[in-house]
Amino acid sequence: MNAYLLLFHNTPGVLQTRKALQAANVEFRVQDIPRALRGGCGLCIRLHCLPEDALRWVIPGATQAIYRCAGEEYVLVKEC
């Protein structure tokens, strides 16, 4: 499993995704976006999962992008 960051256009998107992850009993962490990345609201969600599972949490209109964490680097998986 890899670590992924989900970036959002706004804070309600973070809250909506957080609620969905909690309902599915998925472990995650809400955190500030790393300096190397940019995001609309400044918050992101970090979770460990399989690549196809990361895409499952995309909410159209709310999710901005998904990045895979590769050490100190971030690899764009999907621009939403």
Buried (B, 14 or more C-beta within 10 A) or exposed (E): EBBBBBBBBBEEBBBBBBEEBEEEEBEBEBEEBBEEBEBBBEBBBBBBBEEEBBBEBBBEEBBBBBBBBEEEEBEEBBEB
